[in-house]
Amino acid sequence: MASHPCESGPTNEPPILILSRDITVRAFRKTDAESLAKYGNDREMWLNGPDVVPYPFLVTDGQEYIKRALDTSKWLQSGDSWAGPARPGMYAIAKNDVAIGSIEFWAGEDIRARSANLGYWIGRDYWGQGIATEVVGEFVPWVFKTFPKIVRIDAEVHDFNPGSGKVLSKVGFTHLTTLDYAIWKDGKLAGLELWGMVRPELLR
Ligand SMILES: CC(C)(COP(=O)(O)OP(=O)(O)OC[C@H]1O[C@@H](n2cnc3c(N)ncnc32)[C@H](O)[C@@H]1OP(=O)(O)O)[C@@H](O)C(=O)NCCC(=O)NCCS
């Protein structure tokens, strides 16, 4: 079926990453809301994420999530001088083209415009299979390649989430520090682990 002209642009582009085991990283589509709710409606997911992503996570929350991803005002221009096409920061992690998770980066503002923050999640049915390691390990170089102005990528992990720290360590992030008592989550104070990676060419 021919695509509607309103749906042209990155939404209909081929996946940005084609990985093993029928995993792709691709732009979100409005039709992903149901599968996002299926895999994102998990209290442990909420515990390890920001409160802006709610629990329970319903189809309407999936729709809001996708709306943020498709909000072109939040996209970042690619290229050496920020003059290339604007691209989304949020992408679906898909298995057989079904969204089972999400990976995203957000560039900072003002003097932090050349740093980005990374976030990701995968539905519980797919944990422990090395998928996050593969996806994050390929997504980070893609960001550096597509947005040459971005020079570092940081990630913040709740100190009760060893799995995510392990993923970051396996793909080459450095553990920078722990900010004790930095977050208030689920009615409790907890620490925040800061991880970072500098664009590799800058370190040579
Ligand atoms: C964290 C998360 C992305 C990991 O995804 P995953 O695909 O299961 O990760 P991988 O299979 O690539 O695992 C990477 C390593 O972490 C380890 N690991 C994964 N989950 C773990 C856990 N809960 N506790 C300890 N280690 C864990 C794996 O054993 C593996 O180590 P190994 O290679 O030595 O065996 C996934 O559990 C998730 O989405 N959690 C909820 C949301 C979240 O925490 N997002 C990150 C916010 S910063």
The ligand as a Gaussian input file, in Angstrom:
#p B3LYP/6-31G(d) Opt

LIG

0 1
 C       18.881000      -3.025000      31.493000
 C       18.364000      -3.733000      30.249000
 C       18.300000      -2.740000      29.093000
 C       19.349000      -4.869000      29.901000
 O       18.927000      -5.458000      28.690000
 P       19.376000      -6.908000      28.258000
 O       19.126000      -7.051000      26.788000
 O       18.760000      -7.909000      29.153000
 O       20.946000      -6.830000      28.526000
 P       22.032000      -7.879000      27.990000
 O       21.384000      -9.205000      27.772000
 O       22.743000      -7.258000      26.838000
 O       22.989000      -8.010000      29.262000
 C       24.245000      -7.372000      29.372000
 C       24.929000      -7.871000      30.636000
 O       24.216000      -7.421000      31.784000
 C       23.886000      -8.523000      32.603000
 N       22.577000      -8.244000      33.192000
 C       21.423000      -7.975000      32.543000
 N       20.436000      -7.759000      33.446000
 C       21.002000      -7.885000      34.678000
 C       20.526000      -7.760000      36.008000
 N       19.239000      -7.454000      36.253000
 N       21.392000      -7.935000      37.028000
 C       22.702000      -8.209000      36.789000
 N       23.214000      -8.331000      35.547000
 C       22.378000      -8.184000      34.505000
 C       23.843000      -9.715000      31.661000
 O       24.036000     -10.920000      32.361000
 C       24.970000      -9.386000      30.723000
 O       26.214000      -9.692000      31.299000
 P       27.118000     -10.891000      30.708000
 O       27.379000     -10.547000      29.279000
 O       28.328000     -10.870000      31.572000
 O       26.280000     -12.105000      30.855000
 C       16.952000      -4.341000      30.459000
 O       16.996000      -5.177000      31.569000
 C       15.897000      -3.283000      30.675000
 O       15.334000      -2.764000      29.726000
 N       15.615000      -2.989000      31.951000
 C       14.572000      -2.029000      32.323000
 C       14.843000      -0.610000      31.847000
 C       16.231000      -0.121000      32.157000
 O       16.821000      -0.464000      33.175000
 N       16.754000       0.704000      31.273000
 C       18.070000       1.318000      31.453000
 C       17.919000       2.595000      32.214000
 S       19.526000       3.351000      32.423000

